[in-house]
Each structure stands twice: as structure tokens, then as C-alpha cells.
Amino acid sequence: MTALLRYQAALLLRSNRWIFPLIAYGALIAVGAAASTPLAEGLDWSAAMLVPAVAFITRSMLVAEPDASRAVVAAAAGPADGPV
């Protein structure tokens, strides 16, 4: 499992698809923090802006793997409907 996580993280970092969600999240947090709000509202805003950023990064991770690599990983994992 650790090797698979390292592989997926390396693919994402090399693809540079994480840059836009990071910049967008930082800009949205800066806009939300510009107004002087209480701590609870600031944390609400931060959490609300984190959800789309994480969704964008997750989608980027899912499509970052080349087709040939995806086929090799699927073959190494074996059939999906194996014994439970």
C-alpha cells in the first residue's frame, strides 16, 4: 500500500496538476481572511474552500496515470471480483 501511495504521489507531483488547486485555495483563503471575522467563521470558510480544492486534486490524481501504467497496475492487482 505504501508503494502504491508513493507511486500515485509521484505521478501527481510530476504532472504539476496540483499547482492550480493550491493557488486557488490560497487565493480563496486570502479573500476570506481579508475581512475581520471571528475565529469560528474563519474556520468555516477555510473548511468550505478546502472541499473543492481537495476534490480537484483527487480528480487530478485519478486521471494523471498514463493508460499503459494503468493497465500494468490493473494486471498486477488481479481480478476485481476475487474471493472476499
Biopython code that builds the backbone (N, CA, C, O; Angstrom):
import numpy as np
from Bio.PDB.StructureBuilder import StructureBuilder

atoms = [
    (1, "MET", "N", (0.826, -1.187, 0.000)),
    (1, "MET", "CA", (0.000, 0.000, 0.000)),
    (1, "MET", "C", (0.871, 1.253, 0.000)),
    (1, "MET", "O", (0.556, 2.228, -0.681)),
    (2, "THR", "N", (1.953, 1.230, 0.752)),
    (2, "THR", "CA", (2.845, 2.384, 0.806)),
    (2, "THR", "C", (3.455, 2.655, -0.564)),
    (2, "THR", "O", (3.572, 3.808, -0.978)),
    (3, "ALA", "N", (3.842, 1.596, -1.264)),
    (3, "ALA", "CA", (4.433, 1.777, -2.585)),
    (3, "ALA", "C", (3.415, 2.383, -3.557)),
    (3, "ALA", "O", (3.766, 3.231, -4.378)),
    (4, "LEU", "N", (2.178, 1.953, -3.463)),
    (4, "LEU", "CA", (1.141, 2.498, -4.340)),
    (4, "LEU", "C", (0.897, 3.978, -4.046)),
    (4, "LEU", "O", (0.732, 4.771, -4.973)),
    (5, "LEU", "N", (0.872, 4.355, -2.777)),
    (5, "LEU", "CA", (0.693, 5.763, -2.416)),
    (5, "LEU", "C", (1.870, 6.608, -2.898)),
    (5, "LEU", "O", (1.680, 7.719, -3.395)),
    (6, "ARG", "N", (3.078, 6.083, -2.751)),
    (6, "ARG", "CA", (4.246, 6.819, -3.247)),
    (6, "ARG", "C", (4.196, 6.978, -4.765)),
    (6, "ARG", "O", (4.550, 8.030, -5.297)),
    (7, "TYR", "N", (3.754, 5.925, -5.456)),
    (7, "TYR", "CA", (3.640, 5.970, -6.914)),
    (7, "TYR", "C", (2.619, 7.019, -7.342)),
    (7, "TYR", "O", (2.897, 7.824, -8.231)),
    (8, "GLN", "N", (1.450, 7.021, -6.727)),
    (8, "GLN", "CA", (0.416, 7.990, -7.068)),
    (8, "GLN", "C", (0.860, 9.420, -6.748)),
    (8, "GLN", "O", (0.609, 10.338, -7.529)),
    (9, "ALA", "N", (1.515, 9.607, -5.606)),
    (9, "ALA", "CA", (2.005, 10.944, -5.237)),
    (9, "ALA", "C", (3.071, 11.433, -6.215)),
    (9, "ALA", "O", (3.084, 12.608, -6.582)),
    (10, "ALA", "N", (3.960, 10.542, -6.637)),
    (10, "ALA", "CA", (4.991, 10.924, -7.601)),
    (10, "ALA", "C", (4.373, 11.316, -8.939)),
    (10, "ALA", "O", (4.806, 12.284, -9.564)),
    (11, "LEU", "N", (3.363, 10.570, -9.379)),
    (11, "LEU", "CA", (2.678, 10.927, -10.622)),
    (11, "LEU", "C", (2.036, 12.301, -10.524)),
    (11, "LEU", "O", (2.136, 13.108, -11.449)),
    (12, "LEU", "N", (1.380, 12.565, -9.411)),
    (12, "LEU", "CA", (0.721, 13.859, -9.235)),
    (12, "LEU", "C", (1.726, 15.000, -9.191)),
    (12, "LEU", "O", (1.517, 16.034, -9.825)),
    (13, "LEU", "N", (2.812, 14.825, -8.450)),
    (13, "LEU", "CA", (3.793, 15.898, -8.329)),
    (13, "LEU", "C", (4.504, 16.170, -9.646)),
    (13, "LEU", "O", (4.807, 17.320, -9.962)),
    (14, "ARG", "N", (4.774, 15.117, -10.420)),
    (14, "ARG", "CA", (5.434, 15.315, -11.707)),
    (14, "ARG", "C", (4.511, 15.926, -12.747)),
    (14, "ARG", "O", (4.979, 16.573, -13.683)),
    (15, "SER", "N", (3.216, 15.731, -12.598)),
    (15, "SER", "CA", (2.282, 16.252, -13.600)),
    (15, "SER", "C", (2.000, 17.737, -13.407)),
    (15, "SER", "O", (1.453, 18.372, -14.309)),
    (16, "ASN", "N", (2.350, 18.301, -12.277)),
    (16, "ASN", "CA", (2.100, 19.719, -11.950)),
    (16, "ASN", "C", (0.620, 20.069, -11.948)),
    (16, "ASN", "O", (0.268, 21.239, -12.104)),
    (17, "ARG", "N", (-0.247, 19.095, -11.777)),
    (17, "ARG", "CA", (-1.685, 19.362, -11.719)),
    (17, "ARG", "C", (-2.123, 19.836, -10.340)),
    (17, "ARG", "O", (-3.287, 20.193, -10.160)),
    (18, "TRP", "N", (-1.243, 19.848, -9.387)),
    (18, "TRP", "CA", (-1.569, 20.283, -8.029)),
    (18, "TRP", "C", (-1.378, 21.777, -7.855)),
    (18, "TRP", "O", (-1.803, 22.337, -6.844)),
    (19, "ILE", "N", (-0.748, 22.437, -8.821)),
    (19, "ILE", "CA", (-0.425, 23.850, -8.665)),
    (19, "ILE", "C", (-1.683, 24.724, -8.690)),
    (19, "ILE", "O", (-1.849, 25.581, -7.823)),
    (20, "PHE", "N", (-2.572, 24.520, -9.672)),
    (20, "PHE", "CA", (-3.770, 25.351, -9.763)),
    (20, "PHE", "C", (-4.671, 25.219, -8.534)),
    (20, "PHE", "O", (-5.100, 26.239, -7.994)),
    (21, "PRO", "N", (-4.978, 23.986, -8.066)),
    (21, "PRO", "CA", (-5.812, 23.915, -6.856)),
    (21, "PRO", "C", (-5.158, 24.578, -5.642)),
    (21, "PRO", "O", (-5.854, 25.169, -4.817)),
    (22, "LEU", "N", (-3.843, 24.488, -5.523)),
    (22, "LEU", "CA", (-3.151, 25.121, -4.401)),
    (22, "LEU", "C", (-3.244, 26.647, -4.493)),
    (22, "LEU", "O", (-3.496, 27.314, -3.489)),
    (23, "ILE", "N", (-3.044, 27.196, -5.682)),
    (23, "ILE", "CA", (-3.139, 28.644, -5.860)),
    (23, "ILE", "C", (-4.571, 29.118, -5.639)),
    (23, "ILE", "O", (-4.798, 30.145, -5.000)),
    (24, "ALA", "N", (-5.533, 28.371, -6.165)),
    (24, "ALA", "CA", (-6.940, 28.751, -5.995)),
    (24, "ALA", "C", (-7.332, 28.702, -4.519)),
    (24, "ALA", "O", (-8.023, 29.598, -4.034)),
    (25, "TYR", "N", (-6.900, 27.670, -3.807)),
    (25, "TYR", "CA", (-7.205, 27.575, -2.379)),
    (25, "TYR", "C", (-6.575, 28.733, -1.618)),
    (25, "TYR", "O", (-7.224, 29.335, -0.763)),
    (26, "GLY", "N", (-5.326, 29.050, -1.917)),
    (26, "GLY", "CA", (-4.663, 30.163, -1.253)),
    (26, "GLY", "C", (-5.351, 31.492, -1.527)),
    (26, "GLY", "O", (-5.486, 32.323, -0.629)),
    (27, "ALA", "N", (-5.792, 31.697, -2.784)),
    (27, "ALA", "CA", (-6.483, 32.944, -3.114)),
    (27, "ALA", "C", (-7.824, 33.037, -2.395)),
    (27, "ALA", "O", (-8.180, 34.097, -1.880)),
    (28, "LEU", "N", (-8.564, 31.939, -2.357)),
    (28, "LEU", "CA", (-9.860, 31.953, -1.675)),
    (28, "LEU", "C", (-9.707, 32.165, -0.171)),
    (28, "LEU", "O", (-10.519, 32.855, 0.445)),
    (29, "ILE", "N", (-8.679, 31.582, 0.414)),
    (29, "ILE", "CA", (-8.435, 31.789, 1.849)),
    (29, "ILE", "C", (-8.031, 33.238, 2.099)),
    (29, "ILE", "O", (-8.438, 33.835, 3.095)),
    (30, "ALA", "N", (-7.230, 33.805, 1.196)),
    (30, "ALA", "CA", (-6.830, 35.208, 1.362)),
    (30, "ALA", "C", (-8.037, 36.136, 1.268)),
    (30, "ALA", "O", (-8.130, 37.110, 2.015)),
    (31, "VAL", "N", (-8.955, 35.841, 0.361)),
    (31, "VAL", "CA", (-10.172, 36.650, 0.237)),
    (31, "VAL", "C", (-11.023, 36.506, 1.492)),
    (31, "VAL", "O", (-11.550, 37.493, 2.005)),
    (32, "GLY", "N", (-11.157, 35.289, 1.981)),
    (32, "GLY", "CA", (-11.965, 35.058, 3.180)),
    (32, "GLY", "C", (-11.347, 35.639, 4.429)),
    (32, "GLY", "O", (-12.064, 36.038, 5.347)),
    (33, "ALA", "N", (-10.028, 35.693, 4.482)),
    (33, "ALA", "CA", (-9.349, 36.206, 5.668)),
    (33, "ALA", "C", (-9.203, 37.726, 5.633)),
    (33, "ALA", "O", (-8.815, 38.336, 6.629)),
    (34, "ALA", "N", (-9.509, 38.332, 4.499)),
    (34, "ALA", "CA", (-9.354, 39.782, 4.384)),
    (34, "ALA", "C", (-10.300, 40.521, 5.321)),
    (34, "ALA", "O", (-9.936, 41.548, 5.894)),
    (35, "ALA", "N", (-11.484, 40.013, 5.471)),
    (35, "ALA", "CA", (-12.443, 40.636, 6.393)),
    (35, "ALA", "C", (-12.126, 40.184, 7.814)),
    (35, "ALA", "O", (-11.746, 39.036, 8.044)),
    (36, "SER", "N", (-12.286, 41.090, 8.746)),
    (36, "SER", "CA", (-12.032, 40.704, 10.133)),
    (36, "SER", "C", (-13.260, 39.962, 10.653)),
    (36, "SER", "O", (-14.277, 40.565, 10.994)),
    (37, "THR", "N", (-13.137, 38.655, 10.703)),
    (37, "THR", "CA", (-14.244, 37.810, 11.152)),
    (37, "THR", "C", (-13.821, 37.050, 12.396)),
    (37, "THR", "O", (-12.628, 36.901, 12.657)),
    (38, "PRO", "N", (-14.776, 36.573, 13.156)),
    (38, "PRO", "CA", (-14.448, 35.743, 14.312)),
    (38, "PRO", "C", (-13.792, 34.431, 13.874)),
    (38, "PRO", "O", (-13.879, 34.034, 12.712)),
    (39, "LEU", "N", (-13.149, 33.784, 14.808)),
    (39, "LEU", "CA", (-12.415, 32.563, 14.513)),
    (39, "LEU", "C", (-13.319, 31.482, 13.942)),
    (39, "LEU", "O", (-12.931, 30.805, 12.990)),
    (40, "ALA", "N", (-14.502, 31.302, 14.492)),
    (40, "ALA", "CA", (-15.399, 30.241, 14.028)),
    (40, "ALA", "C", (-15.793, 30.445, 12.569)),
    (40, "ALA", "O", (-15.819, 29.483, 11.800)),
    (41, "GLU", "N", (-16.096, 31.662, 12.180)),
    (41, "GLU", "CA", (-16.467, 31.928, 10.792)),
    (41, "GLU", "C", (-15.272, 31.750, 9.858)),
    (41, "GLU", "O", (-15.425, 31.286, 8.728)),
    (42, "GLY", "N", (-14.099, 32.116, 10.327)),
    (42, "GLY", "CA", (-12.897, 31.924, 9.528)),
    (42, "GLY", "C", (-12.601, 30.452, 9.303)),
    (42, "GLY", "O", (-12.205, 30.058, 8.206)),
    (43, "LEU", "N", (-12.788, 29.647, 10.317)),
    (43, "LEU", "CA", (-12.581, 28.207, 10.168)),
    (43, "LEU", "C", (-13.638, 27.594, 9.267)),
    (43, "LEU", "O", (-13.335, 26.691, 8.487)),
    (44, "ASP", "N", (-14.869, 28.066, 9.361)),
    (44, "ASP", "CA", (-15.926, 27.594, 8.459)),
    (44, "ASP", "C", (-15.566, 27.882, 7.007)),
    (44, "ASP", "O", (-15.690, 27.015, 6.142)),
    (45, "TRP", "N", (-15.120, 29.110, 6.750)),
    (45, "TRP", "CA", (-14.746, 29.499, 5.397)),
    (45, "TRP", "C", (-13.587, 28.646, 4.890)),
    (45, "TRP", "O", (-13.596, 28.196, 3.745)),
    (46, "SER", "N", (-12.593, 28.427, 5.744)),
    (46, "SER", "CA", (-11.437, 27.634, 5.357)),
    (46, "SER", "C", (-11.834, 26.206, 5.005)),
    (46, "SER", "O", (-11.362, 25.653, 4.011)),
    (47, "ALA", "N", (-12.698, 25.612, 5.816)),
    (47, "ALA", "CA", (-13.146, 24.245, 5.542)),
    (47, "ALA", "C", (-13.984, 24.185, 4.273)),
    (47, "ALA", "O", (-13.867, 23.241, 3.492)),
    (48, "ALA", "N", (-14.823, 25.184, 4.068)),
    (48, "ALA", "CA", (-15.671, 25.199, 2.876)),
    (48, "ALA", "C", (-14.835, 25.343, 1.603)),
    (48, "ALA", "O", (-15.197, 24.781, 0.570)),
    (49, "MET", "N", (-13.748, 26.068, 1.655)),
    (49, "MET", "CA", (-12.899, 26.237, 0.481)),
    (49, "MET", "C", (-11.956, 25.051, 0.285)),
    (49, "MET", "O", (-11.465, 24.829, -0.823)),
    (50, "LEU", "N", (-11.700, 24.296, 1.338)),
    (50, "LEU", "CA", (-10.833, 23.132, 1.225)),
    (50, "LEU", "C", (-11.514, 22.000, 0.469)),
    (50, "LEU", "O", (-10.840, 21.231, -0.216)),
    (51, "VAL", "N", (-12.822, 21.881, 0.575)),
    (51, "VAL", "CA", (-13.547, 20.786, -0.077)),
    (51, "VAL", "C", (-13.372, 20.823, -1.599)),
    (51, "VAL", "O", (-12.993, 19.798, -2.167)),
    (52, "PRO", "N", (-13.626, 21.946, -2.299)),
    (52, "PRO", "CA", (-13.416, 21.924, -3.751)),
    (52, "PRO", "C", (-11.954, 21.739, -4.141)),
    (52, "PRO", "O", (-11.663, 21.112, -5.160)),
    (53, "ALA", "N", (-11.031, 22.273, -3.346)),
    (53, "ALA", "CA", (-9.611, 22.106, -3.670)),
    (53, "ALA", "C", (-9.203, 20.642, -3.588)),
    (53, "ALA", "O", (-8.492, 20.145, -4.461)),
    (54, "VAL", "N", (-9.645, 19.951, -2.548)),
    (54, "VAL", "CA", (-9.315, 18.530, -2.406)),
    (54, "VAL", "C", (-10.009, 17.707, -3.493)),
    (54, "VAL", "O", (-9.436, 16.740, -3.995)),
    (55, "ALA", "N", (-11.226, 18.079, -3.856)),
    (55, "ALA", "CA", (-11.923, 17.372, -4.939)),
    (55, "ALA", "C", (-11.175, 17.534, -6.252)),
    (55, "ALA", "O", (-11.054, 16.579, -7.020)),
    (56, "PHE", "N", (-10.675, 18.728, -6.515)),
    (56, "PHE", "CA", (-9.928, 18.983, -7.742)),
    (56, "PHE", "C", (-8.631, 18.163, -7.758)),
    (56, "PHE", "O", (-8.286, 17.573, -8.782)),
    (57, "ILE", "N", (-7.922, 18.125, -6.641)),
    (57, "ILE", "CA", (-6.679, 17.357, -6.570)),
    (57, "ILE", "C", (-6.968, 15.860, -6.697)),
    (57, "ILE", "O", (-6.201, 15.140, -7.336)),
    (58, "THR", "N", (-8.052, 15.387, -6.103)),
    (58, "THR", "CA", (-8.411, 13.976, -6.209)),
    (58, "THR", "C", (-8.699, 13.608, -7.655)),
    (58, "THR", "O", (-8.247, 12.568, -8.136)),
    (59, "ARG", "N", (-9.447, 14.453, -8.350)),
    (59, "ARG", "CA", (-9.730, 14.180, -9.753)),
    (59, "ARG", "C", (-8.451, 14.202, -10.573)),
    (59, "ARG", "O", (-8.284, 13.396, -11.488)),
    (60, "SER", "N", (-7.555, 15.111, -10.255)),
    (60, "SER", "CA", (-6.278, 15.177, -10.969)),
    (60, "SER", "C", (-5.458, 13.920, -10.745)),
    (60, "SER", "O", (-4.791, 13.444, -11.663)),
    (61, "MET", "N", (-5.499, 13.380, -9.540)),
    (61, "MET", "CA", (-4.762, 12.138, -9.264)),
    (61, "MET", "C", (-5.352, 10.972, -10.040)),
    (61, "MET", "O", (-4.617, 10.095, -10.495)),
    (62, "LEU", "N", (-6.654, 10.953, -10.192)),
    (62, "LEU", "CA", (-7.291, 9.834, -10.874)),
    (62, "LEU", "C", (-6.996, 9.803, -12.367)),
    (62, "LEU", "O", (-6.969, 8.728, -12.966)),
    (63, "VAL", "N", (-6.776, 10.956, -12.974)),
    (63, "VAL", "CA", (-6.525, 10.992, -14.412)),
    (63, "VAL", "C", (-5.053, 11.225, -14.742)),
    (63, "VAL", "O", (-4.718, 11.357, -15.919)),
    (64, "ALA", "N", (-4.171, 11.279, -13.766)),
    (64, "ALA", "CA", (-2.757, 11.564, -14.017)),
    (64, "ALA", "C", (-2.007, 10.344, -14.536)),
    (64, "ALA", "O", (-0.976, 10.492, -15.192)),
    (65, "GLU", "N", (-2.501, 9.151, -14.257)),
    (65, "GLU", "CA", (-1.786, 7.938, -14.631)),
    (65, "GLU", "C", (-1.967, 7.641, -16.117)),
    (65, "GLU", "O", (-3.098, 7.621, -16.605)),
    (66, "PRO", "N", (-0.876, 7.412, -16.843)),
    (66, "PRO", "CA", (-0.988, 7.063, -18.263)),
    (66, "PRO", "C", (-1.730, 5.724, -18.440)),
    (66, "PRO", "O", (-1.769, 4.893, -17.533)),
    (67, "ASP", "N", (-2.311, 5.544, -19.627)),
    (67, "ASP", "CA", (-3.094, 4.332, -19.891)),
    (67, "ASP", "C", (-2.262, 3.056, -19.754)),
    (67, "ASP", "O", (-2.741, 2.061, -19.212)),
    (68, "ALA", "N", (-1.031, 3.079, -20.237)),
    (68, "ALA", "CA", (-0.195, 1.884, -20.157)),
    (68, "ALA", "C", (0.106, 1.531, -18.694)),
    (68, "ALA", "O", (0.059, 0.360, -18.317)),
    (69, "SER", "N", (0.411, 2.525, -17.883)),
    (69, "SER", "CA", (0.680, 2.273, -16.468)),
    (69, "SER", "C", (-0.565, 1.772, -15.752)),
    (69, "SER", "O", (-0.480, 0.903, -14.885)),
    (70, "ARG", "N", (-1.717, 2.317, -16.112)),
    (70, "ARG", "CA", (-2.982, 1.888, -15.509)),
    (70, "ARG", "C", (-3.241, 0.408, -15.819)),
    (70, "ARG", "O", (-3.718, -0.332, -14.959)),
    (71, "ALA", "N", (-2.927, -0.016, -17.037)),
    (71, "ALA", "CA", (-3.122, -1.415, -17.411)),
    (71, "ALA", "C", (-2.184, -2.338, -16.636)),
    (71, "ALA", "O", (-2.576, -3.434, -16.235)),
    (72, "VAL", "N", (-0.950, -1.894, -16.427)),
    (72, "VAL", "CA", (0.008, -2.713, -15.674)),
    (72, "VAL", "C", (-0.417, -2.848, -14.217)),
    (72, "VAL", "O", (-0.350, -3.938, -13.649)),
    (73, "VAL", "N", (-0.851, -1.755, -13.614)),
    (73, "VAL", "CA", (-1.297, -1.802, -12.224)),
    (73, "VAL", "C", (-2.541, -2.671, -12.088)),
    (73, "VAL", "O", (-2.666, -3.417, -11.116)),
    (74, "ALA", "N", (-3.460, -2.587, -13.042)),
    (74, "ALA", "CA", (-4.666, -3.410, -13.003)),
    (74, "ALA", "C", (-4.326, -4.890, -13.153)),
    (74, "ALA", "O", (-4.937, -5.735, -12.499)),
    (75, "ALA", "N", (-3.359, -5.206, -14.005)),
    (75, "ALA", "CA", (-2.955, -6.603, -14.179)),
    (75, "ALA", "C", (-2.263, -7.112, -12.916)),
    (75, "ALA", "O", (-2.454, -8.267, -12.535)),
    (76, "ALA", "N", (-1.479, -6.286, -12.275)),
    (76, "ALA", "CA", (-0.778, -6.713, -11.055)),
    (76, "ALA", "C", (-1.741, -6.895, -9.891)),
    (76, "ALA", "O", (-1.507, -7.728, -9.016)),
    (77, "ALA", "N", (-2.823, -6.121, -9.873)),
    (77, "ALA", "CA", (-3.791, -6.229, -8.785)),
    (77, "ALA", "C", (-4.643, -7.474, -8.898)),
    (77, "ALA", "O", (-5.162, -7.957, -7.891)),
    (78, "GLY", "N", (-4.798, -8.001, -10.084)),
    (78, "GLY", "CA", (-5.606, -9.196, -10.272)),
    (78, "GLY", "C", (-7.051, -8.849, -10.530)),
    (78, "GLY", "O", (-7.407, -7.676, -10.643)),
    (79, "PRO", "N", (-7.894, -9.877, -10.626)),
    (79, "PRO", "CA", (-9.308, -9.617, -10.915)),
    (79, "PRO", "C", (-10.005, -8.897, -9.771)),
    (79, "PRO", "O", (-9.689, -9.099, -8.599)),
    (80, "ALA", "N", (-10.949, -8.063, -10.135)),
    (80, "ALA", "CA", (-11.664, -7.268, -9.148)),
    (80, "ALA", "C", (-12.662, -8.094, -8.364)),
    (80, "ALA", "O", (-12.993, -7.744, -7.232)),
    (81, "ASP", "N", (-13.152, -9.189, -8.941)),
    (81, "ASP", "CA", (-14.177, -9.986, -8.270)),
    (81, "ASP", "C", (-13.578, -11.252, -7.646)),
    (81, "ASP", "O", (-14.150, -12.336, -7.763)),
    (82, "GLY", "N", (-12.447, -11.111, -6.994)),
    (82, "GLY", "CA", (-11.789, -12.228, -6.333)),
    (82, "GLY", "C", (-12.514, -12.663, -5.074)),
    (82, "GLY", "O", (-13.588, -12.144, -4.771)),
    (83, "PRO", "N", (-11.950, -13.601, -4.339)),
    (83, "PRO", "CA", (-12.594, -14.069, -3.102)),
    (83, "PRO", "C", (-12.681, -12.958, -2.060)),
    (83, "PRO", "O", (-11.768, -12.144, -1.925)),
    (84, "VAL", "N", (-13.762, -12.937, -1.347)),
    (84, "VAL", "CA", (-13.985, -11.902, -0.343)),
    (84, "VAL", "C", (-13.676, -12.414, 1.031)),
    (84, "VAL", "O", (-13.807, -11.676, 2.009)),
]
sb = StructureBuilder()
sb.init_structure("model")
sb.init_model(0)
sb.init_chain("A")
sb.init_seg("    ")
for serial, (resi, resn, name, xyz) in enumerate(atoms, 1):
    if name == "N":
        sb.init_residue(resn, " ", resi, " ")
    sb.init_atom(name, np.array(xyz, "f"), 0.0, 1.0, " ", f" {name:<3s}", serial, name[0])
structure = sb.get_structure()
